[in-house]
Amino acid sequence: MKIKPLQDRVLVTRIEKEEKTAGGIIIPDTAKEKPAEGKIVAVGPGKTTDEGKVIKLDVKVGDHVLFAKYGGTEVKVDGVEYLLMREEEILGVIEGSGSHKDSKKKKK
């Protein structure tokens, strides 16, 4: 099954953070917060104005984004969890190499 977002909606997969703290303590799944960072896997065509003009989205497939903790609607397709949200719910795009972990490595 494939999902194609409509209008100004995007489909996002969450990016999991490391399971250990800096001190080496392993955090159990039940104590973890859901990450507010994800990768866009599909985008809609854009928002339609009252005049019928389509305004393209600022984000694209492959962008790593930040969003509110409780933003979007959780959707499960073929056993994979996604978030379906409007572009306006995205707080920012993480620029650089494409992943949060990779950007840490490049700063060293």
The first five atom37 places (N, CA, C, CB, O) and aatype in JSON, in Angstrom:
{
  "aatype": [12, 11, 9, 11, 14, 10, 5, 3, 1, 19, 10, 19, 16, 1, 9, 6, 11, 6, 6, 11, 16, 0, 7, 7, 9, 9, 9, 14, 3, 16, 0, 11, 6, 11, 14, 0, 6, 7, 11, 9, 19, 0, 19, 7, 14, 7, 11, 16, 16, 3, 6, 7, 11, 19, 9, 11, 10, 3, 19, 11, 19, 7, 3, 8, 19, 10, 13, 0, 11, 18, 7, 7, 16, 6, 19, 11, 19, 3, 7, 19, 6, 18, 10, 10, 12, 1, 6, 6, 6, 9, 10, 7, 19, 9, 6, 7, 15, 7, 15, 8, 11, 3, 15, 11, 11, 11, 11, 11],
  "atom_mask": [
    [1, 1, 1, 1, 1],
    [1, 1, 1, 1, 1],
    [1, 1, 1, 1, 1],
    [1, 1, 1, 1, 1],
    [1, 1, 1, 1, 1],
    [1, 1, 1, 1, 1],
    [1, 1, 1, 1, 1],
    [1, 1, 1, 1, 1],
    [1, 1, 1, 1, 1],
    [1, 1, 1, 1, 1],
    [1, 1, 1, 1, 1],
    [1, 1, 1, 1, 1],
    [1, 1, 1, 1, 1],
    [1, 1, 1, 1, 1],
    [1, 1, 1, 1, 1],
    [1, 1, 1, 1, 1],
    [1, 1, 1, 1, 1],
    [1, 1, 1, 1, 1],
    [1, 1, 1, 1, 1],
    [1, 1, 1, 1, 1],
    [1, 1, 1, 1, 1],
    [1, 1, 1, 1, 1],
    [1, 1, 1, 0, 1],
    [1, 1, 1, 0, 1],
    [1, 1, 1, 1, 1],
    [1, 1, 1, 1, 1],
    [1, 1, 1, 1, 1],
    [1, 1, 1, 1, 1],
    [1, 1, 1, 1, 1],
    [1, 1, 1, 1, 1],
    [1, 1, 1, 1, 1],
    [1, 1, 1, 1, 1],
    [1, 1, 1, 1, 1],
    [1, 1, 1, 1, 1],
    [1, 1, 1, 1, 1],
    [1, 1, 1, 1, 1],
    [1, 1, 1, 1, 1],
    [1, 1, 1, 0, 1],
    [1, 1, 1, 1, 1],
    [1, 1, 1, 1, 1],
    [1, 1, 1, 1, 1],
    [1, 1, 1, 1, 1],
    [1, 1, 1, 1, 1],
    [1, 1, 1, 0, 1],
    [1, 1, 1, 1, 1],
    [1, 1, 1, 0, 1],
    [1, 1, 1, 1, 1],
    [1, 1, 1, 1, 1],
    [1, 1, 1, 1, 1],
    [1, 1, 1, 1, 1],
    [1, 1, 1, 1, 1],
    [1, 1, 1, 0, 1],
    [1, 1, 1, 1, 1],
    [1, 1, 1, 1, 1],
    [1, 1, 1, 1, 1],
    [1, 1, 1, 1, 1],
    [1, 1, 1, 1, 1],
    [1, 1, 1, 1, 1],
    [1, 1, 1, 1, 1],
    [1, 1, 1, 1, 1],
    [1, 1, 1, 1, 1],
    [1, 1, 1, 0, 1],
    [1, 1, 1, 1, 1],
    [1, 1, 1, 1, 1],
    [1, 1, 1, 1, 1],
    [1, 1, 1, 1, 1],
    [1, 1, 1, 1, 1],
    [1, 1, 1, 1, 1],
    [1, 1, 1, 1, 1],
    [1, 1, 1, 1, 1],
    [1, 1, 1, 0, 1],
    [1, 1, 1, 0, 1],
    [1, 1, 1, 1, 1],
    [1, 1, 1, 1, 1],
    [1, 1, 1, 1, 1],
    [1, 1, 1, 1, 1],
    [1, 1, 1, 1, 1],
    [1, 1, 1, 1, 1],
    [1, 1, 1, 0, 1],
    [1, 1, 1, 1, 1],
    [1, 1, 1, 1, 1],
    [1, 1, 1, 1, 1],
    [1, 1, 1, 1, 1],
    [1, 1, 1, 1, 1],
    [1, 1, 1, 1, 1],
    [1, 1, 1, 1, 1],
    [1, 1, 1, 1, 1],
    [1, 1, 1, 1, 1],
    [1, 1, 1, 1, 1],
    [1, 1, 1, 1, 1],
    [1, 1, 1, 1, 1],
    [1, 1, 1, 0, 1],
    [1, 1, 1, 1, 1],
    [1, 1, 1, 1, 1],
    [1, 1, 1, 1, 1],
    [1, 1, 1, 0, 1],
    [1, 1, 1, 1, 1],
    [1, 1, 1, 0, 1],
    [1, 1, 1, 1, 1],
    [1, 1, 1, 1, 1],
    [1, 1, 1, 1, 1],
    [1, 1, 1, 1, 1],
    [1, 1, 1, 1, 1],
    [1, 1, 1, 1, 1],
    [1, 1, 1, 1, 1],
    [1, 1, 1, 1, 1],
    [1, 1, 1, 1, 1],
    [1, 1, 1, 1, 1]
  ],
  "atom_positions": [
    [[0.86, -1.18, 0.0], [0.0, 0.0, 0.0], [0.9, 1.24, 0.0], [-0.97, 0.0, 1.24], [1.96, 1.25, 0.62]],
    [[0.46, 2.26, -0.69], [1.22, 3.5, -0.79], [0.29, 4.66, -0.42], [1.81, 3.69, -2.23], [-0.88, 4.67, -0.8]],
    [[0.82, 5.64, 0.33], [0.03, 6.81, 0.71], [0.54, 8.02, -0.03], [0.08, 7.05, 2.26], [1.75, 8.28, -0.06]],
    [[-0.36, 8.76, -0.64], [-0.02, 10.02, -1.3], [-0.75, 11.12, -0.55], [-0.41, 10.01, -2.84], [-1.98, 11.19, -0.6]],
    [[-0.01, 11.99, 0.15], [-0.66, 13.07, 0.88], [-1.39, 14.04, -0.06], [0.37, 13.83, 1.71], [-0.97, 14.24, -1.2]],
    [[-2.46, 14.61, 0.42], [-3.24, 15.58, -0.35], [-2.92, 17.0, 0.1], [-4.74, 15.31, -0.22], [-2.5, 17.21, 1.24]],
    [[-3.11, 17.94, -0.78], [-2.93, 19.37, -0.53], [-1.58, 19.67, 0.11], [-4.04, 19.89, 0.36], [-0.54, 19.29, -0.44]],
    [[-1.57, 20.35, 1.26], [-0.3, 20.76, 1.88], [0.14, 19.81, 2.99], [-0.43, 22.16, 2.45], [0.78, 20.23, 3.96]],
    [[-0.19, 18.54, 2.85], [0.19, 17.56, 3.86], [1.47, 16.83, 3.45], [-0.95, 16.54, 4.09], [1.78, 16.72, 2.26]],
    [[2.2, 16.34, 4.46], [3.42, 15.57, 4.24], [3.37, 14.3, 5.08], [4.69, 16.42, 4.59], [2.72, 14.26, 6.12]],
    [[4.04, 13.26, 4.61], [4.14, 12.0, 5.33], [5.56, 11.89, 5.87], [3.78, 10.77, 4.41], [6.53, 12.01, 5.11]],
    [[5.69, 11.66, 7.18], [6.98, 11.71, 7.86], [7.21, 10.42, 8.64], [7.06, 12.93, 8.81], [6.28, 9.88, 9.24]],
    [[8.44, 9.92, 8.62], [8.84, 8.83, 9.52], [9.7, 9.46, 10.62], [9.63, 7.69, 8.76], [10.52, 10.33, 10.35]],
    [[9.49, 9.01, 11.83], [10.28, 9.53, 12.95], [11.71, 8.99, 12.89], [9.63, 9.15, 14.3], [11.94, 7.86, 12.46]],
    [[12.66, 9.81, 13.32], [14.06, 9.4, 13.42], [14.33, 9.12, 14.89], [15.05, 10.49, 12.85], [14.24, 10.02, 15.73]],
    [[14.66, 7.87, 15.18], [14.9, 7.47, 16.56], [16.25, 7.99, 17.04], [14.85, 5.93, 16.69], [17.23, 8.0, 16.29]],
    [[16.29, 8.42, 18.28], [17.54, 8.9, 18.88], [18.23, 7.74, 19.57], [17.28, 10.06, 19.89], [17.67, 6.65, 19.68]],
    [[19.46, 7.98, 20.03], [20.24, 6.94, 20.7], [19.52, 6.46, 21.96], [21.64, 7.47, 21.05], [18.81, 7.22, 22.62]],
    [[19.72, 5.18, 22.28], [19.06, 4.56, 23.42], [19.84, 4.68, 24.71], [18.8, 3.12, 23.12], [19.36, 4.24, 25.76]],
    [[21.04, 5.27, 24.67], [21.86, 5.42, 25.88], [22.04, 6.89, 26.21], [23.24, 4.74, 25.69], [22.06, 7.75, 25.32]],
    [[22.17, 7.18, 27.49], [22.49, 8.54, 27.92], [23.99, 8.72, 27.8], [21.99, 8.81, 29.38], [24.71, 7.77, 27.5]],
    [[24.47, 9.93, 28.04], [25.91, 10.21, 27.98], [26.67, 9.38, 29.01], [26.17, 11.72, 28.22], [27.83, 9.04, 28.8]],
    [[26.02, 9.06, 30.13], [26.65, 8.26, 31.18], [26.6, 6.77, 30.92], [0.0, 0.0, 0.0], [27.12, 6.0, 31.73]],
    [[25.99, 6.35, 29.8], [25.94, 4.94, 29.45], [24.7, 4.21, 29.94], [0.0, 0.0, 0.0], [24.61, 2.99, 29.79]],
    [[23.73, 4.93, 30.5], [22.51, 4.3, 30.99], [21.59, 4.04, 29.8], [21.79, 5.2, 32.05], [21.33, 4.94, 28.99]],
    [[21.09, 2.81, 29.69], [20.19, 2.45, 28.61], [18.77, 2.84, 29.01], [20.27, 0.93, 28.28], [18.3, 2.51, 30.1]],
    [[18.1, 3.55, 28.12], [16.74, 4.03, 28.39], [15.74, 3.02, 27.83], [16.51, 5.44, 27.78], [15.78, 2.73, 26.63]],
    [[14.83, 2.48, 28.66], [13.84, 1.53, 28.15], [12.82, 2.22, 27.25], [13.12, 0.83, 29.32], [12.58, 3.42, 27.37]],
    [[12.22, 1.44, 26.34], [11.24, 1.99, 25.4], [10.08, 2.7, 26.08], [10.7, 0.89, 24.52], [9.56, 3.68, 25.56]],
    [[9.66, 2.22, 27.24], [8.52, 2.8, 27.93], [8.82, 4.18, 28.5], [8.07, 1.89, 29.03], [7.91, 4.97, 28.73]],
    [[10.11, 4.48, 28.73], [10.49, 5.78, 29.3], [10.9, 6.79, 28.24], [11.62, 5.59, 30.28], [11.11, 7.96, 28.56]],
    [[11.01, 6.36, 27.01], [11.45, 7.25, 25.95], [10.35, 8.2, 25.52], [11.94, 6.46, 24.75], [9.17, 7.84, 25.52]],
    [[10.75, 9.4, 25.16], [9.82, 10.34, 24.55], [9.84, 10.08, 23.05], [10.2, 11.83, 24.88], [10.85, 9.65, 22.49]],
    [[8.72, 10.34, 22.41], [8.69, 10.19, 20.96], [9.53, 11.3, 20.35], [7.22, 10.22, 20.41], [9.43, 12.46, 20.75]],
    [[10.37, 10.94, 19.38], [11.22, 11.97, 18.78], [10.42, 13.01, 18.02], [12.22, 11.34, 17.86], [9.37, 12.71, 17.44]],
    [[10.91, 14.24, 18.03], [10.26, 15.33, 17.32], [11.07, 15.67, 16.08], [10.1, 16.59, 18.23], [11.1, 16.82, 15.62]],
    [[11.72, 14.66, 15.54], [12.55, 14.82, 14.35], [12.19, 13.69, 13.4], [14.07, 14.82, 14.71], [12.0, 12.55, 13.82]],
    [[12.11, 14.0, 12.12], [11.75, 12.96, 11.17], [12.23, 13.25, 9.77], [0.0, 0.0, 0.0], [12.81, 14.3, 9.48]],
    [[11.98, 12.28, 8.9], [12.35, 12.37, 7.49], [11.08, 12.34, 6.65], [13.33, 11.22, 7.08], [10.22, 11.49, 6.87]],
    [[10.98, 13.25, 5.7], [9.79, 13.31, 4.84], [9.9, 12.22, 3.78], [9.65, 14.72, 4.18], [10.9, 12.13, 3.07]],
    [[8.86, 11.4, 3.67], [8.85, 10.32, 2.69], [7.88, 10.58, 1.54], [8.49, 9.01, 3.37], [7.99, 9.95, 0.49]],
    [[6.93, 11.51, 1.72], [6.01, 11.87, 0.64], [5.43, 13.26, 0.92], [4.87, 10.82, 0.51], [5.24, 13.64, 2.07]],
    [[5.15, 14.01, -0.15], [4.56, 15.34, -0.02], [3.37, 15.47, -0.95], [5.61, 16.44, -0.31], [3.31, 14.84, -2.01]],
    [[2.42, 16.3, -0.54], [1.27, 16.6, -1.39], [1.65, 17.64, -2.44], [0.0, 0.0, 0.0], [2.76, 18.17, -2.42]],
    [[0.73, 17.93, -3.35], [1.01, 18.87, -4.43], [1.16, 20.32, -3.97], [-0.07, 18.8, -5.45], [1.85, 21.11, -4.62]],
    [[0.52, 20.68, -2.86], [0.61, 22.04, -2.36], [-0.75, 22.56, -1.94], [0.0, 0.0, 0.0], [-1.77, 21.91, -2.13]],
    [[-0.74, 23.75, -1.37], [-1.97, 24.37, -0.87], [-2.66, 25.12, -2.02], [-1.67, 25.33, 0.32], [-2.01, 25.82, -2.79]],
    [[-3.98, 24.98, -2.1], [-4.74, 25.65, -3.14], [-5.34, 26.94, -2.57], [-5.86, 24.73, -3.68], [-5.98, 26.92, -1.52]],
    [[-5.12, 28.05, -3.27], [-5.66, 29.33, -2.84], [-7.13, 29.45, -3.25], [-4.83, 30.51, -3.43], [-7.64, 28.59, -3.96]],
    [[-7.79, 30.51, -2.8], [-9.19, 30.73, -3.16], [-9.36, 30.93, -4.67], [-9.74, 31.95, -2.42], [-10.43, 30.66, -5.22]],
    [[-8.31, 31.41, -5.32], [-8.36, 31.63, -6.77], [-8.08, 30.36, -7.56], [-7.35, 32.71, -7.17], [-8.18, 30.37, -8.79]],
    [[-7.74, 29.27, -6.89], [-7.46, 28.0, -7.55], [-5.99, 27.77, -7.88], [0.0, 0.0, 0.0], [-5.64, 26.76, -8.49]],
    [[-5.14, 28.69, -7.49], [-3.7, 28.55, -7.74], [-3.09, 27.64, -6.68], [-3.0, 29.96, -7.74], [-3.43, 27.73, -5.5]],
    [[-2.18, 26.75, -7.1], [-1.52, 25.83, -6.18], [-0.17, 26.41, -5.76], [-1.34, 24.42, -6.82], [0.67, 26.72, -6.61]],
    [[0.02, 26.55, -4.45], [1.28, 27.04, -3.9], [2.09, 25.82, -3.47], [1.05, 28.04, -2.69], [1.68, 25.09, -2.57]],
    [[3.24, 25.6, -4.13], [4.08, 24.44, -3.82], [4.62, 24.52, -2.4], [5.24, 24.33, -4.82], [4.74, 25.6, -1.82]],
    [[4.93, 23.35, -1.84], [5.47, 23.26, -0.49], [6.94, 23.65, -0.46], [5.28, 21.86, 0.07], [7.65, 23.51, -1.45]],
    [[7.4, 24.14, 0.7], [8.81, 24.5, 0.89], [9.67, 23.28, 1.19], [8.94, 25.53, 2.01], [10.89, 23.34, 1.04]],
    [[9.05, 22.18, 1.62], [9.79, 20.96, 1.96], [9.67, 19.96, 0.82], [9.27, 20.35, 3.29], [8.77, 20.04, -0.01]],
    [[10.61, 19.0, 0.81], [10.59, 17.98, -0.24], [10.92, 16.62, 0.36], [11.59, 18.33, -1.38], [11.35, 16.53, 1.51]],
    [[10.71, 15.57, -0.41], [11.01, 14.22, 0.04], [12.5, 14.14, 0.36], [10.62, 13.16, -1.05], [13.35, 14.61, -0.4]],
    [[12.81, 13.53, 1.51], [14.2, 13.38, 1.94], [14.64, 14.41, 2.96], [0.0, 0.0, 0.0], [15.67, 14.22, 3.61]],
    [[13.9, 15.51, 3.11], [14.25, 16.54, 4.09], [14.11, 15.99, 5.51], [13.37, 17.8, 3.92], [13.17, 15.25, 5.81]],
    [[15.06, 16.36, 6.38], [14.95, 16.05, 7.8], [14.33, 17.26, 8.48], [16.35, 15.67, 8.44], [14.83, 18.38, 8.33]],
    [[13.26, 17.04, 9.22], [12.49, 18.15, 9.77], [12.29, 18.0, 11.27], [11.15, 18.25, 9.08], [12.38, 16.9, 11.83]],
    [[12.01, 19.13, 11.92], [11.61, 19.18, 13.32], [10.14, 19.53, 13.37], [12.48, 20.21, 14.13], [9.66, 20.36, 12.6]],
    [[9.42, 18.91, 14.29], [8.0, 19.19, 14.45], [7.63, 19.1, 15.91], [7.15, 18.22, 13.61], [8.39, 18.57, 16.72]],
    [[6.46, 19.62, 16.27], [6.0, 19.59, 17.65], [5.83, 18.15, 18.12], [4.67, 20.37, 17.8], [5.47, 17.28, 17.32]],
    [[6.07, 17.88, 19.41], [5.98, 16.53, 19.95], [4.67, 15.84, 19.61], [6.15, 16.56, 21.45], [4.65, 14.65, 19.27]],
    [[3.59, 16.57, 19.7], [2.29, 15.96, 19.49], [1.66, 16.39, 18.17], [1.36, 16.31, 20.64], [0.44, 16.34, 18.01]],
    [[2.49, 16.8, 17.23], [2.01, 17.23, 15.92], [1.66, 16.06, 15.04], [0.0, 0.0, 0.0], [2.18, 14.95, 15.23]],
    [[0.8, 16.29, 14.08], [0.46, 15.28, 13.09], [-0.49, 14.21, 13.58], [0.0, 0.0, 0.0], [-0.88, 14.18, 14.75]],
    [[-0.86, 13.34, 12.66], [-1.74, 12.21, 12.95], [-0.96, 10.93, 12.69], [-3.05, 12.26, 12.09], [-0.4, 10.75, 11.61]],
    [[-0.92, 10.05, 13.68], [-0.19, 8.8, 13.51], [-0.97, 7.86, 12.62], [0.1, 8.15, 14.88], [-2.17, 7.67, 12.79]],
    [[-0.25, 7.26, 11.66], [-0.85, 6.34, 10.69], [0.07, 5.12, 10.61], [-1.06, 7.02, 9.28], [1.29, 5.28, 10.57]],
    [[-0.5, 3.92, 10.58], [0.3, 2.71, 10.45], [-0.06, 2.03, 9.14], [0.07, 1.76, 11.66], [-1.22, 1.69, 8.9]],
    [[0.96, 1.83, 8.27], [0.75, 1.21, 6.97], [1.74, 0.07, 6.81], [0.9, 2.25, 5.81], [2.95, 0.28, 6.92]],
    [[1.25, -1.12, 6.56], [2.1, -2.31, 6.38], [3.08, -2.48, 7.54], [2.87, -2.21, 5.06], [4.23, -2.86, 7.33]],
    [[2.63, -2.19, 8.76], [3.45, -2.36, 9.95], [4.43, -1.23, 10.23], [0.0, 0.0, 0.0], [5.16, -1.29, 11.22]],
    [[4.45, -0.21, 9.39], [5.36, 0.92, 9.58], [4.56, 2.13, 10.05], [6.14, 1.26, 8.26], [3.51, 2.45, 9.48]],
    [[5.06, 2.8, 11.11], [4.36, 3.97, 11.64], [4.83, 5.25, 10.95], [4.56, 4.08, 13.15], [6.03, 5.47, 10.78]],
    [[3.88, 6.08, 10.56], [4.15, 7.36, 9.92], [3.38, 8.45, 10.64], [3.78, 7.32, 8.41], [2.46, 8.17, 11.41]],
    [[3.75, 9.69, 10.38], [2.99, 10.85, 10.82], [2.51, 11.57, 9.57], [3.84, 11.8, 11.75], [3.28, 11.81, 8.65]],
    [[1.24, 11.9, 9.54], [0.67, 12.68, 8.45], [0.36, 14.05, 9.03], [-0.62, 11.99, 7.83], [-0.43, 14.17, 9.96]],
    [[0.99, 15.09, 8.48], [0.82, 16.43, 9.04], [0.81, 17.49, 7.94], [1.93, 16.74, 10.05], [1.27, 17.25, 6.83]],
    [[0.28, 18.64, 8.28], [0.3, 19.78, 7.37], [1.7, 20.4, 7.41], [-0.79, 20.83, 7.74], [2.41, 20.29, 8.4]],
    [[2.06, 21.05, 6.33], [3.37, 21.69, 6.27], [3.52, 22.73, 7.38], [3.58, 22.35, 4.89], [4.62, 22.91, 7.91]],
    [[2.45, 23.41, 7.74], [2.53, 24.46, 8.78], [2.87, 23.9, 10.16], [1.21, 25.21, 8.85], [3.26, 24.65, 11.04]],
    [[2.72, 22.58, 10.36], [3.08, 21.95, 11.63], [4.57, 21.7, 11.74], [2.32, 20.64, 11.8], [5.07, 21.4, 12.83]],
    [[5.3, 21.8, 10.64], [6.74, 21.59, 10.64], [7.41, 22.87, 11.15], [7.26, 21.22, 9.21], [7.14, 23.96, 10.66]],
    [[8.27, 22.71, 12.15], [8.92, 23.85, 12.78], [10.18, 24.29, 12.03], [9.28, 23.52, 14.21], [10.52, 25.48, 12.04]],
    [[10.86, 23.35, 11.39], [12.07, 23.7, 10.67], [12.66, 22.52, 9.95], [0.0, 0.0, 0.0], [12.31, 21.37, 10.21]],
    [[13.57, 22.82, 9.01], [14.28, 21.8, 8.25], [15.72, 21.75, 8.76], [14.24, 22.09, 6.72], [16.36, 22.79, 8.9]],
    [[16.22, 20.56, 9.03], [17.6, 20.39, 9.48], [18.46, 20.32, 8.22], [17.78, 19.11, 10.38], [18.36, 19.37, 7.44]],
    [[19.3, 21.32, 8.03], [20.14, 21.36, 6.83], [21.47, 20.69, 7.09], [20.35, 22.8, 6.37], [21.91, 20.61, 8.24]],
    [[22.1, 20.22, 6.06], [23.41, 19.6, 6.2], [23.47, 18.27, 5.5], [0.0, 0.0, 0.0], [22.95, 18.11, 4.39]],
    [[24.1, 17.33, 6.14], [24.37, 16.04, 5.52], [23.14, 15.17, 5.36], [25.39, 15.3, 6.31], [23.18, 14.18, 4.62]],
    [[22.05, 15.48, 6.03], [20.85, 14.68, 5.87], [20.43, 13.93, 7.11], [0.0, 0.0, 0.0], [19.32, 13.42, 7.16]],
    [[21.29, 13.85, 8.12], [20.88, 13.16, 9.33], [21.51, 13.84, 10.54], [21.28, 11.68, 9.27], [22.62, 14.37, 10.48]],
    [[20.78, 13.8, 11.64], [21.22, 14.43, 12.88], [22.53, 13.83, 13.36], [20.14, 14.29, 13.97], [23.43, 14.56, 13.77]],
    [[22.66, 12.51, 13.31], [23.87, 11.84, 13.77], [25.06, 12.2, 12.89], [23.67, 10.31, 13.8], [26.16, 12.44, 13.39]],
    [[24.86, 12.26, 11.56], [25.93, 12.6, 10.64], [26.43, 14.01, 10.87], [25.47, 12.44, 9.19], [27.64, 14.27, 10.78]],
    [[25.52, 14.94, 11.19], [25.94, 16.33, 11.4], [26.79, 16.46, 12.66], [24.7, 17.25, 11.5], [27.67, 17.33, 12.71]],
    [[26.56, 15.61, 13.68], [27.39, 15.62, 14.88], [28.81, 15.19, 14.52], [26.8, 14.7, 15.98], [29.78, 15.77, 15.01]],
    [[28.93, 14.16, 13.67], [30.24, 13.64, 13.29], [31.04, 14.68, 12.53], [30.09, 12.37, 12.45], [32.25, 14.79, 12.73]],
    [[30.41, 15.45, 11.67], [31.12, 16.43, 10.85], [31.63, 17.61, 11.66], [30.22, 16.93, 9.76], [32.6, 18.25, 11.26]],
    [[31.0, 17.91, 12.81], [31.41, 19.05, 13.62], [32.71, 18.76, 14.36], [30.31, 19.4, 14.62], [33.42, 19.7, 14.73]],
    [[33.03, 17.48, 14.57], [34.24, 17.11, 15.34], [35.49, 17.41, 14.59], [34.22, 15.65, 15.71], [36.59, 17.16, 15.09]]
  ]
}
